[in-house]
Amino acid sequence: MEFLLQLDGNILLFIQKHIRQDWMESFWIFITSLGDTGWFWLAASALMLIPRKTRTIGITAILAVAIGALLTNVTLKTLVARIRPYEVVEGLKLLIEKPHDYSFPSGHTCASFAAALVYYRMLPKKWGIAALVLASLIAFSRMYLGVHYPSDILAGLAIGAFAAWAAVYIVAYMNRKSKPDSTAKLE
């Protein structure tokens, strides 16, 4: 376990030393802001509620983000109570305002991948791929800015994938249940 914790910290220090550039800070701060409280994904999904053609996609993505938030921000962050890396990793510089919650798992990553994976499954592939690229950028931004360990990101991604799968399954089940059974006998 100690090895994994050290690896987490070393990856962040590598990013800080070899990848961070002063001229890129504003870009990464903007990218990370798209994941704040999942607002970008919720707004995009809410817009999908308007046309009938994409309504199910919007509902599914909103449900996925909600499931992910329940698992990450409401449950696991409090249970695990992992301190943020900028408080523990010696020499790591924080580039944004200090978050007021725990580190594990990444809620930004969870919300982003929950919605992006729904989009990937239900929208034309070009839009799904674009959503996955944005989700990946948001996830990376959390490490770049010094607020999450790589393992927080991986856990957020895994929980987001589960949330997307669960939402797709739940919405498909509800849609099947709400359709009249054509084989039912009339009395």
DOFIVO-814967 format. One record per residue (C-alpha): residue in three letters; residue number from 0; y, z, x. Coordinates in steps of 0.1 Angstrom, whole numbers, plus 5000, padded with zeros to 4 digits. Layout:
BEGIN
+------+-----+------+------+------+
| code | pos |   yy |   zz |   xx |
+------+-----+------+------+------+
|  Ala | NUM |    Y |    Z |    X |
...
+------+-----+------+------+------+
***
This chain:
BEGIN
+------+-----+------+------+------+
| code | pos |   yy |   zz |   xx |
+------+-----+------+------+------+
|  Met |   0 | 5000 | 5000 | 5000 |
|  Glu |   1 | 5024 | 5009 | 5028 |
|  Phe |   2 | 5018 | 4974 | 5043 |
|  Leu |   3 | 5028 | 4957 | 5010 |
|  Leu |   4 | 5060 | 4978 | 5008 |
|  Gln |   5 | 5069 | 4970 | 5044 |
|  Leu |   6 | 5062 | 4933 | 5037 |
|  Asp |   7 | 5084 | 4934 | 5007 |
|  Gly |   8 | 5113 | 4948 | 5028 |
|  Asn |   9 | 5107 | 4924 | 5057 |
|  Ile |  10 | 5109 | 4894 | 5033 |
|  Leu |  11 | 5142 | 4906 | 5020 |
|  Leu |  12 | 5155 | 4911 | 5055 |
|  Phe |  13 | 5143 | 4876 | 5065 |
|  Ile |  14 | 5162 | 4862 | 5035 |
|  Gln |  15 | 5193 | 4881 | 5045 |
|  Lys |  16 | 5192 | 4871 | 5081 |
|  His |  17 | 5180 | 4834 | 5079 |
|  Ile |  18 | 5189 | 4821 | 5044 |
|  Arg |  19 | 5220 | 4839 | 5032 |
|  Gln |  20 | 5253 | 4821 | 5037 |
|  Asp |  21 | 5287 | 4834 | 5028 |
|  Trp |  22 | 5296 | 4801 | 5011 |
|  Met |  23 | 5265 | 4804 | 4988 |
|  Glu |  24 | 5272 | 4839 | 4975 |
|  Ser |  25 | 5292 | 4827 | 4944 |
|  Phe |  26 | 5265 | 4802 | 4935 |
|  Trp |  27 | 5237 | 4828 | 4936 |
|  Ile |  28 | 5259 | 4853 | 4917 |
|  Phe |  29 | 5264 | 4827 | 4890 |
|  Ile |  30 | 5227 | 4818 | 4889 |
|  Thr |  31 | 5217 | 4855 | 4886 |
|  Ser |  32 | 5243 | 4860 | 4858 |
|  Leu |  33 | 5224 | 4834 | 4837 |
|  Gly |  34 | 5195 | 4859 | 4836 |
|  Asp |  35 | 5216 | 4889 | 4826 |
|  Thr |  36 | 5199 | 4904 | 4795 |
|  Gly |  37 | 5183 | 4871 | 4790 |
|  Trp |  38 | 5215 | 4858 | 4774 |
|  Phe |  39 | 5212 | 4822 | 4786 |
|  Trp |  40 | 5176 | 4819 | 4774 |
|  Leu |  41 | 5184 | 4836 | 4741 |
|  Ala |  42 | 5214 | 4814 | 4735 |
|  Ala |  43 | 5195 | 4782 | 4743 |
|  Ser |  44 | 5166 | 4794 | 4720 |
|  Ala |  45 | 5191 | 4802 | 4693 |
|  Leu |  46 | 5205 | 4767 | 4694 |
|  Met |  47 | 5170 | 4754 | 4690 |
|  Leu |  48 | 5168 | 4773 | 4656 |
|  Ile |  49 | 5193 | 4748 | 4641 |
|  Pro |  50 | 5174 | 4716 | 4641 |
|  Arg |  51 | 5141 | 4718 | 4621 |
|  Lys |  52 | 5123 | 4698 | 4648 |
|  Thr |  53 | 5129 | 4725 | 4675 |
|  Arg |  54 | 5129 | 4756 | 4653 |
|  Thr |  55 | 5094 | 4768 | 4662 |
|  Ile |  56 | 5102 | 4764 | 4699 |
|  Gly |  57 | 5134 | 4786 | 4694 |
|  Ile |  58 | 5114 | 4813 | 4675 |
|  Thr |  59 | 5086 | 4813 | 4701 |
|  Ala |  60 | 5110 | 4816 | 4730 |
|  Ile |  61 | 5130 | 4844 | 4714 |
|  Leu |  62 | 5098 | 4862 | 4707 |
|  Ala |  63 | 5086 | 4857 | 4743 |
|  Val |  64 | 5118 | 4871 | 4757 |
|  Ala |  65 | 5116 | 4901 | 4733 |
|  Ile |  66 | 5079 | 4908 | 4743 |
|  Gly |  67 | 5089 | 4906 | 4780 |
|  Ala |  68 | 5118 | 4929 | 4776 |
|  Leu |  69 | 5097 | 4954 | 4757 |
|  Leu |  70 | 5071 | 4954 | 4785 |
|  Thr |  71 | 5096 | 4954 | 4815 |
|  Asn |  72 | 5129 | 4970 | 4806 |
|  Val |  73 | 5117 | 4994 | 4780 |
|  Thr |  74 | 5083 | 5004 | 4793 |
|  Leu |  75 | 5074 | 4996 | 4829 |
|  Lys |  76 | 5108 | 5002 | 4846 |
|  Thr |  77 | 5108 | 5037 | 4834 |
|  Leu |  78 | 5071 | 5044 | 4840 |
|  Val |  79 | 5071 | 5030 | 4876 |
|  Ala |  80 | 5107 | 5041 | 4885 |
|  Arg |  81 | 5108 | 5021 | 4917 |
|  Ile |  82 | 5141 | 5025 | 4936 |
|  Arg |  83 | 5161 | 4993 | 4943 |
|  Pro |  84 | 5156 | 4978 | 4977 |
|  Tyr |  85 | 5192 | 4981 | 4988 |
|  Glu |  86 | 5187 | 5019 | 4986 |
|  Val |  87 | 5156 | 5019 | 5007 |
|  Val |  88 | 5155 | 4989 | 5031 |
|  Glu |  89 | 5175 | 4998 | 5061 |
|  Gly |  90 | 5201 | 4971 | 5069 |
|  Leu |  91 | 5198 | 4953 | 5035 |
|  Lys |  92 | 5232 | 4944 | 5021 |
|  Leu |  93 | 5238 | 4944 | 4984 |
|  Leu |  94 | 5259 | 4914 | 4972 |
|  Ile |  95 | 5266 | 4924 | 4936 |
|  Glu |  96 | 5274 | 4955 | 4916 |
|  Lys |  97 | 5247 | 4981 | 4917 |
|  Pro |  98 | 5223 | 4978 | 4887 |
|  His |  99 | 5218 | 5011 | 4868 |
|  Asp | 100 | 5181 | 5008 | 4862 |
|  Tyr | 101 | 5150 | 5007 | 4883 |
|  Ser | 102 | 5136 | 4978 | 4902 |
|  Phe | 103 | 5100 | 4971 | 4891 |
|  Pro | 104 | 5094 | 4947 | 4875 |
|  Ser | 105 | 5123 | 4921 | 4874 |
|  Gly | 106 | 5136 | 4918 | 4839 |
|  His | 107 | 5157 | 4887 | 4849 |
|  Thr | 108 | 5125 | 4870 | 4861 |
|  Cys | 109 | 5104 | 4881 | 4832 |
|  Ala | 110 | 5129 | 4868 | 4806 |
|  Ser | 111 | 5135 | 4836 | 4825 |
|  Phe | 112 | 5098 | 4827 | 4829 |
|  Ala | 113 | 5089 | 4839 | 4793 |
|  Ala | 114 | 5114 | 4813 | 4779 |
|  Ala | 115 | 5109 | 4786 | 4805 |
|  Leu | 116 | 5071 | 4786 | 4801 |
|  Val | 117 | 5075 | 4783 | 4763 |
|  Tyr | 118 | 5098 | 4754 | 4769 |
|  Tyr | 119 | 5074 | 4739 | 4793 |
|  Arg | 120 | 5046 | 4741 | 4768 |
|  Met | 121 | 5065 | 4730 | 4737 |
|  Leu | 122 | 5093 | 4707 | 4749 |
|  Pro | 123 | 5091 | 4673 | 4766 |
|  Lys | 124 | 5081 | 4679 | 4802 |
|  Lys | 125 | 5114 | 4669 | 4817 |
|  Trp | 126 | 5131 | 4698 | 4799 |
|  Gly | 127 | 5102 | 4722 | 4806 |
|  Ile | 128 | 5103 | 4714 | 4843 |
|  Ala | 129 | 5141 | 4719 | 4844 |
|  Ala | 130 | 5137 | 4753 | 4827 |
|  Leu | 131 | 5111 | 4763 | 4853 |
|  Val | 132 | 5134 | 4752 | 4881 |
|  Leu | 133 | 5162 | 4773 | 4866 |
|  Ala | 134 | 5138 | 4803 | 4861 |
|  Ser | 135 | 5127 | 4800 | 4898 |
|  Leu | 136 | 5164 | 4799 | 4909 |
|  Ile | 137 | 5172 | 4830 | 4889 |
|  Ala | 138 | 5141 | 4848 | 4903 |
|  Phe | 139 | 5150 | 4839 | 4939 |
|  Ser | 140 | 5187 | 4850 | 4933 |
|  Arg | 141 | 5175 | 4885 | 4926 |
|  Met | 142 | 5160 | 4887 | 4961 |
|  Tyr | 143 | 5189 | 4869 | 4977 |
|  Leu | 144 | 5214 | 4894 | 4962 |
|  Gly | 145 | 5193 | 4923 | 4974 |
|  Val | 146 | 5184 | 4939 | 4940 |
|  His | 147 | 5147 | 4931 | 4938 |
|  Tyr | 148 | 5116 | 4931 | 4960 |
|  Pro | 149 | 5094 | 4901 | 4961 |
|  Ser | 150 | 5067 | 4921 | 4943 |
|  Asp | 151 | 5092 | 4929 | 4915 |
|  Ile | 152 | 5097 | 4891 | 4911 |
|  Leu | 153 | 5059 | 4884 | 4911 |
|  Ala | 154 | 5053 | 4911 | 4885 |
|  Gly | 155 | 5082 | 4898 | 4864 |
|  Leu | 156 | 5068 | 4863 | 4866 |
|  Ala | 157 | 5033 | 4875 | 4856 |
|  Ile | 158 | 5046 | 4895 | 4826 |
|  Gly | 159 | 5069 | 4866 | 4816 |
|  Ala | 160 | 5038 | 4843 | 4816 |
|  Phe | 161 | 5019 | 4868 | 4795 |
|  Ala | 162 | 5048 | 4872 | 4771 |
|  Ala | 163 | 5051 | 4834 | 4767 |
|  Trp | 164 | 5013 | 4831 | 4761 |
|  Ala | 165 | 5014 | 4859 | 4736 |
|  Ala | 166 | 5044 | 4845 | 4717 |
|  Val | 167 | 5028 | 4810 | 4715 |
|  Tyr | 168 | 4997 | 4825 | 4702 |
|  Ile | 169 | 5014 | 4848 | 4677 |
|  Val | 170 | 5037 | 4820 | 4663 |
|  Ala | 171 | 5007 | 4796 | 4660 |
|  Tyr | 172 | 4987 | 4823 | 4642 |
|  Met | 173 | 5016 | 4830 | 4618 |
|  Asn | 174 | 5021 | 4793 | 4612 |
|  Arg | 175 | 4984 | 4789 | 4603 |
|  Lys | 176 | 4985 | 4819 | 4580 |
|  Ser | 177 | 5016 | 4807 | 4562 |
|  Lys | 178 | 5001 | 4773 | 4554 |
|  Pro | 179 | 4982 | 4771 | 4521 |
|  Asp | 180 | 4944 | 4767 | 4527 |
|  Ser | 181 | 4935 | 4732 | 4514 |
|  Thr | 182 | 4899 | 4743 | 4511 |
|  Ala | 183 | 4907 | 4773 | 4488 |
|  Lys | 184 | 4893 | 4770 | 4453 |
|  Leu | 185 | 4917 | 4770 | 4423 |
|  Glu | 186 | 4907 | 4794 | 4396 |
+------+-----+------+------+------+
***
